[in-house]
């Protein structure tokens, strides 16, 4: 069984991969949030990044994009045994989708003080009233994740957009 150092190393490696997705989002002028989903076997199932502006779809958050790709790849809506890595704490919609998909574990980078639903404003993944719960690891590469968002929004402000 892997020890805590091995798990920490894997979490950091997968979060770096999620940061690559966030960088792709930024090149598309999307809020730089990236997500990867890893199967129980430790292999990448899917990756995604925000596409709300590109797709003109309010549900096209990085987590939803990645979960849709992962379920297509697996041929089932269940993501049992999967770990979802995302650079920003999921919102209520995404956390709810994770419950419905039966995601086994969540690892995220930085907290979202305005919409965070996995420990900051709400804790959807730990709510005992729901039919599924998942453990959450917070703060993996939090500084790097937050810096992507700070740079993006500073650029928008400098361009006179909100």
C-alpha positions in Angstrom: 0.0 0.0 0.0 1.4 3.5 -0.9 2.5 5.6 2.0 1.5 9.2 2.6 4.6 10.5 0.8 3.7 8.5 -2.3 0.1 9.9 -2.2 1.4 13.5 -1.7 3.7 13.0 -4.6 0.9 11.7 -6.8 -1.4 14.5 -5.7 1.2 17.1 -6.6 1.9 15.5 -10.0 -1.8 15.3 -11.0 -2.4 18.9 -9.8 0.5 20.0 -12.0 -1.3 18.3 -14.9 -4.5 20.2 -13.9 -2.6 23.4 -13.9 -1.6 22.7 -17.5 -5.3 22.5 -18.3 -5.8 25.8 -16.5 -3.1 27.4 -18.7 -5.0 26.1 -21.8 -8.1 27.8 -20.5 -6.3 31.1 -20.1 -5.1 31.0 -23.7 -8.8 30.8 -24.7 -9.6 33.8 -22.4 -11.5 31.4 -20.1 -11.2 31.6 -16.3 -8.0 29.4 -15.8 -9.4 26.4 -14.0 -8.2 23.0 -15.0 -9.3 19.5 -14.0 -8.0 15.9 -14.4 -9.7 12.7 -13.4 -7.6 9.7 -12.4 -9.0 6.2 -12.2 -8.6 3.7 -9.4 -5.7 2.2 -11.3 -3.8 5.6 -11.2 -4.2 6.2 -14.9 -5.6 9.4 -16.4 -9.2 9.0 -17.4 -9.9 12.6 -18.7 -8.9 16.2 -18.5 -10.8 19.4 -19.0 -10.7 23.1 -18.5 -13.3 25.9 -18.3 -15.2 26.4 -21.6 -18.1 28.6 -20.5 -17.3 31.4 -22.9 -16.1 29.2 -25.7 -19.2 27.0 -25.6 -21.6 29.7 -24.3 -22.6 27.1 -21.7 -23.0 28.0 -18.0 -22.4 24.4 -17.1 -19.0 24.1 -18.9 -16.9 24.3 -15.8 -13.6 22.4 -15.9 -15.0 19.6 -13.6 -18.1 19.1 -15.7 -16.1 19.0 -18.9 -13.7 16.4 -17.4 -16.5 14.3 -15.9 -18.4 14.2 -19.2 -15.2 13.0 -20.9 -14.4 10.5 -18.2 -17.9 9.0 -18.3 -17.8 8.7 -22.1 -14.4 7.0 -21.9 -15.7 4.5 -19.3 -19.1 4.0 -20.9 -20.9 4.6 -17.6 -22.0 7.6 -15.6 -20.4 6.2 -12.5 -16.9 7.4 -11.6 -16.5 5.0 -8.7 -12.9 4.8 -7.6 -11.9 8.0 -9.4 -10.1 10.9 -8.0 -10.9 14.4 -9.3 -8.1 17.0 -9.2 -9.1 20.6 -9.9 -7.2 23.8 -9.4 -10.1 25.7 -7.8 -12.5 24.5 -5.1 -15.7 23.2 -6.9 -18.9 25.2 -6.8 -22.3 23.7 -5.7 -23.1 22.5 -9.2 -19.8 20.7 -9.7 -19.8 19.3 -6.2 -23.3 18.0 -6.7 -22.3 16.4 -10.0 -19.4 14.7 -8.2 -21.9 13.3 -5.6 -24.1 12.0 -8.4 -21.2 10.5 -10.3 -19.9 8.8 -7.2 -16.5 10.3 -7.4 -14.3 8.6 -4.8 -12.1 11.5 -3.8 -11.5 15.2 -4.5 -8.2 17.0 -4.5 -8.2 20.8 -5.1 -5.8 23.6 -5.2 -7.1 26.9 -3.9 -10.2 27.7 -1.9 -13.0 29.7 -3.5 -14.3 32.2 -1.0 -17.2 33.3 -3.2 -18.6 29.9 -4.4 -16.6 27.1 -2.8 -18.8 24.1 -2.0 -16.3 21.6 -0.7 -15.3 23.2 2.6 -15.4 27.0 2.3 -19.1 28.0 2.0 -20.6 24.5 1.9 -19.3 21.0 2.3 -21.4 19.1 -0.2 -19.0 16.1 -0.4 -19.3 15.5 3.3 -23.0 16.1 3.7 -24.5 13.1 5.4 -28.0 13.9 4.0 -26.8 12.9 0.5 -26.5 9.4 -0.8 -22.7 9.6 -1.5 -19.8 11.3 0.2 -16.2 11.8 -0.8 -13.1 12.8 1.2 -11.5 16.1 0.2 -7.8 17.1 0.2 -7.5 20.9 0.1 -4.6 23.2 -0.7 -2.5 21.1 -3.1 -0.3 23.6 -5.0 -2.7 26.3 -3.7 -0.2 29.2 -4.4 0.3 28.2 -8.0 -3.4 27.7 -8.5 -4.4 31.0 -7.0 -1.6 32.8 -8.9 -3.2 31.7 -12.3 -6.5 33.3 -11.2 -4.9 36.5 -9.9 -3.0 37.0 -13.1 -6.1 36.4 -15.3 -8.3 38.8 -13.4 -5.6 41.4 -13.2 -5.3 41.3 -16.9 -9.1 41.7 -17.3 -9.1 44.6 -15.0 -6.2 46.2 -16.9 -8.3 45.8 -20.1 -11.2 47.5 -18.4 -13.4 44.4 -18.1 -14.9 42.9 -15.0 
